């Protein structure tokens, strides 16, 4: 990282409960400076996403199959959705 130097990062999974994955991210800056953060991610199926978006007030969406914005297909490795409200 510019102005910081080498940063080492690793992840430790702490729990998997249904669609929820809890993990820690460990950062090491220089030799003795460390930081740890805890996170929980919820993984949705393709069928769950449209209802969640609608309940959240989004009325339009574009779906991609990866971060390179390739078209979404049933065998895509990711579900990337760009959602919006209004026209």
Number of C-alpha atoms within 10 A of each C-alpha: 7 5 5 8 9 12 13 11 13 10 13 11 13 12 11 13 8 8 11 13 15 15 17 15 14 15 16 15 15 12 8 6 9 13 10 12 10 13 11 15 11 12 12 12 10 10 8 10 14 17 11 12 16 13 10 10 13 15 14 15 12 12 16 18 18 16 10 8 12 12 12 17 13 9 7 13 12 15 18 18 18 10 15 13 11 7 5
